[in-house]
Amino acid sequence: MKIIFACFLILYLFWRSLEKYNTVDYGNRQLNRLLGLNQLLCRRYHRLGDYWLDIPEHGGAIIAANHQSGMDPAVLVAACKRRVRFLASGEYYDLPFAGYVLKLAGCIPVYKSKDNSIALQKAIEALKNGEIIGIFPFGGIHLPNLPEPRMRSGVAVLSRLANVKIYPVYVAGVAKFSFNKVFTSMFFIRSNLKLTQHPSLSTPDNNLENTDNIILEQLYPLLSNHLNCSDEPTKQYQTQ
């Protein structure tokens, strides 16, 4: 009994100490502790090191990244010195623990077969209020050895309507076993994370009808899994 009590005490003290490793206050002590654990996992266990994204300290911004595994959002949160609100798949909001964390973090749910105009409006308002929105323009998780799905136009629409820049980030070095897996794999399989941030993209000043397509054409090769291949990736982007 004493051993069990000692173990619980150690875990409790460890949980309380995690808050000091968190770099951004999300307004909830338990979430801050969980994010402190995320910092330790990403930076020490998954070898992110002291890498930080170069994002302006103030003003709205969009972080757009490729999406190989369930741990990608956690990696981007760990690498950013500001709070990031993700556009997240609505199906995760129905999960007990994941849904609770997503709501605390201020994520915005989007659904495949529903009207997402409300989600779009919330994201625009957040950007205009100086917040950061995280988005995976390819949609769901896609394996690095397969061609990417069509790039959705939402990222370009948000940039244009909120008049903010897009900061493209390519996430690499995720352990192969973690591909297409839920975020819990990050607790067991070690990765060798490497983030590559590309120059920011802005909506063209001229009011061209194909403004969104111009942004997508620029963004696609930056987030393509074949970025370092000699062959040029096939351009696929979806404007509907």
C-alpha positions as MATLAB code, in Angstrom:
seq = 'MKIIFACFLILYLFWRSLEKYNTVDYGNRQLNRLLGLNQLLCRRYHRLGDYWLDIPEHGGAIIAANHQSGMDPAVLVAACKRRVRFLASGEYYDLPFAGYVLKLAGCIPVYKSKDNSIALQKAIEALKNGEIIGIFPFGGIHLPNLPEPRMRSGVAVLSRLANVKIYPVYVAGVAKFSFNKVFTSMFFIRSNLKLTQHPSLSTPDNNLENTDNIILEQLYPLLSNHLNCSDEPTKQYQTQ';
ca = [
       0.000    0.000    0.000;
       2.844    2.391    0.827;
       4.454    1.699   -2.527;
       1.206    2.432   -4.375;
       0.723    5.629   -2.387;
       4.307    6.700   -3.136;
       3.793    6.077   -6.857;
       0.617    8.146   -6.920;
       2.353   10.924   -4.990;
       5.236   10.981   -7.457;
       2.843   11.095  -10.412;
       0.844   13.875   -8.773;
       3.958   15.967   -8.117;
       5.184   15.321  -11.643;
       1.813   16.406  -13.085;
       1.889   19.636  -11.069;
       5.431   20.390  -12.226;
       4.526   20.170  -15.918;
       3.008   23.638  -16.009;
       6.430   25.270  -15.815;
       7.409   23.679  -19.153;
       4.463   25.225  -20.964;
       5.270   28.403  -22.894;
       1.758   29.677  -23.706;
      -1.102   30.247  -21.277;
      -4.270   28.661  -22.657;
      -6.358   29.818  -19.705;
      -6.765   26.415  -18.039;
      -4.286   25.000  -15.540;
      -4.883   21.355  -16.470;
      -4.537   22.116  -20.176;
      -1.364   24.110  -19.488;
       0.082   21.097  -17.688;
      -0.854   18.832  -20.580;
       0.838   21.261  -22.962;
       3.888   21.260  -20.695;
       4.027   17.488  -21.118;
       3.674   18.039  -24.862;
       6.709   20.347  -24.797;
       8.785   17.706  -23.046;
       7.692   14.967  -25.435;
       8.231   16.960  -28.621;
      11.478   18.653  -27.694;
      13.280   15.905  -25.787;
      11.709   12.581  -26.745;
      10.950   13.416  -30.385;
      14.107   15.526  -30.834;
      12.519   18.833  -31.804;
      15.206   20.526  -29.718;
      15.072   24.300  -29.360;
      13.401   24.938  -32.721;
      10.723   27.649  -32.807;
       8.492   28.825  -35.623;
       9.126   32.394  -36.756;
       5.642   33.861  -36.308;
       4.987   37.575  -35.554;
       4.315   38.285  -31.891;
       1.094   40.130  -32.698;
      -1.612   40.028  -35.326;
      -3.590   37.310  -37.041;
      -1.784   34.579  -38.949;
      -2.452   31.192  -40.536;
      -0.124   28.249  -40.003;
      -0.591   25.786  -42.869;
       1.113   22.392  -42.681;
       1.195   18.938  -44.217;
      -0.538   16.215  -42.216;
       1.160   12.812  -41.886;
       0.095   11.747  -38.401;
      -2.137   12.519  -35.452;
       0.761   14.131  -33.604;
       1.184   16.955  -36.152;
      -1.036   19.463  -34.278;
       0.827   18.758  -31.033;
       4.162   19.371  -32.774;
       3.021   22.717  -34.212;
       1.665   23.807  -30.829;
       4.989   22.944  -29.192;
       6.923   24.904  -31.822;
       4.827   28.079  -31.620;
       5.250   30.744  -28.933;
       1.646   31.845  -29.384;
      -1.688   30.124  -28.931;
      -2.838   28.193  -31.997;
      -6.491   27.428  -32.690;
      -6.853   24.566  -35.150;
      -9.604   23.819  -37.592;
     -10.233   20.257  -36.405;
     -12.309   17.394  -37.733;
     -15.704   17.419  -36.019;
     -15.601   13.666  -35.426;
     -12.976   14.146  -32.725;
     -15.341   16.364  -30.754;
     -17.465   13.301  -30.009;
     -14.558   11.513  -28.315;
     -14.560   11.937  -24.504;
     -10.964   13.016  -23.842;
     -10.004   14.416  -27.258;
     -13.197   16.456  -27.506;
     -12.635   17.948  -24.060;
      -9.073   18.991  -24.909;
     -10.064   20.424  -28.298;
     -12.760   22.572  -26.719;
     -10.405   23.855  -24.023;
      -7.833   24.710  -26.678;
     -10.410   26.721  -28.625;
     -10.291   24.558  -31.733;
     -12.971   25.093  -34.369;
     -14.809   21.946  -35.571;
     -15.382   21.331  -39.277;
     -17.423   18.518  -40.807;
     -17.112   16.701  -44.120;
     -20.806   16.505  -44.966;
     -22.148   19.641  -43.296;
     -22.268   23.356  -43.972;
     -19.117   24.828  -42.432;
     -19.993   28.490  -42.987;
     -20.237   29.033  -39.218;
     -16.788   27.503  -38.696;
     -15.413   29.695  -41.482;
     -16.879   32.801  -39.882;
     -15.454   31.890  -36.473;
     -12.005   31.425  -38.005;
     -12.213   34.765  -39.812;
     -13.254   36.547  -36.621;
     -10.398   34.928  -34.713;
      -7.885   36.023  -37.359;
      -9.217   39.585  -37.402;
      -8.925   39.614  -33.595;
      -5.216   38.857  -33.907;
      -5.272   35.113  -33.230;
      -3.464   32.270  -34.998;
      -5.376   29.606  -36.903;
      -3.758   26.257  -37.687;
      -4.971   24.376  -40.744;
      -4.042   21.294  -42.763;
      -4.954   22.263  -46.347;
      -4.876   18.680  -47.626;
      -7.696   17.771  -45.256;
      -7.191   14.475  -43.441;
      -4.005   12.575  -42.724;
      -2.120   11.419  -45.820;
       0.827    9.014  -45.940;
       4.133   10.475  -47.174;
       4.678    7.698  -49.731;
       1.379    8.395  -51.481;
       0.261   11.325  -53.654;
      -1.422   14.062  -51.676;
      -5.174   14.502  -51.938;
      -6.559   17.661  -53.456;
      -5.664   20.792  -51.551;
      -8.763   22.497  -50.146;
      -9.350   26.153  -50.890;
     -10.274   27.042  -47.286;
      -6.781   28.238  -46.396;
      -6.759   30.687  -49.318;
     -10.286   31.889  -48.553;
      -9.356   32.573  -44.922;
      -6.238   34.470  -45.937;
      -8.164   36.602  -48.413;
     -11.203   37.396  -46.269;
      -9.225   38.045  -43.062;
      -6.335   39.733  -44.913;
      -3.627   37.771  -43.095;
      -0.492   35.953  -44.185;
      -0.071   32.191  -44.489;
       2.997   30.636  -42.862;
       3.729   27.277  -44.564;
       5.382   24.631  -42.383;
       6.513   21.213  -43.564;
       6.618   18.566  -40.811;
       9.116   15.740  -41.372;
      10.851   13.068  -39.325;
       7.732   11.454  -37.877;
       8.346    7.791  -37.028;
       6.899    5.552  -39.745;
       4.814    3.599  -37.243;
       3.083    6.844  -36.304;
       1.915    7.546  -39.858;
      -1.853    7.718  -40.107;
      -2.158    6.962  -36.384;
      -3.872    8.822  -33.568;
      -1.832   11.203  -31.442;
      -1.369    8.585  -28.673;
       1.411    6.996  -30.738;
       3.626    9.934  -29.770;
       3.880    8.499  -26.261;
       5.439    5.242  -27.465;
       7.221    5.649  -30.800;
      10.154    8.037  -30.931;
      10.511   10.385  -33.887;
      13.264   12.611  -35.205;
      11.228   15.740  -35.869;
      12.292   18.371  -38.367;
      10.173   21.399  -39.189;
      10.835   23.493  -42.278;
       9.196   26.908  -42.361;
       8.889   28.551  -45.759;
       8.484   32.276  -46.469;
       5.013   33.589  -45.763;
       2.403   33.928  -48.495;
       0.065   36.869  -48.941;
      -3.066   37.400  -50.960;
      -2.249   39.333  -54.152;
      -3.143   43.023  -53.934;
      -4.932   43.012  -57.268;
      -8.500   41.752  -57.228;
      -8.059   38.845  -59.596;
     -10.851   36.320  -59.906;
      -8.396   33.444  -59.456;
      -6.714   34.885  -56.341;
      -7.379   31.726  -54.325;
      -5.872   29.525  -57.037;
      -2.725   31.662  -57.076;
      -2.266   31.082  -53.338;
      -2.892   27.343  -53.695;
      -0.420   27.091  -56.575;
       2.243   28.662  -54.375;
       1.360   26.623  -51.296;
       1.026   23.171  -52.828;
       4.717   22.451  -53.592;
       5.763   23.800  -50.189;
       3.640   21.233  -48.326;
       4.002   18.359  -50.754;
       5.554   15.158  -49.403;
       7.644   15.100  -52.591;
       9.227   18.459  -51.807;
      12.763   17.053  -51.915;
      12.208   14.818  -54.924;
      13.563   15.694  -58.334;
      10.171   15.252  -59.981;
       7.792   18.166  -59.870;
       4.628   17.330  -57.912;
       1.350   17.242  -59.768;
      -0.675   20.305  -58.928;
      -3.989   19.434  -57.355;
      -6.162   21.994  -55.664;
      -9.823   22.210  -55.012;
     -11.767   25.435  -55.163;
     -15.219   24.176  -54.379;
];
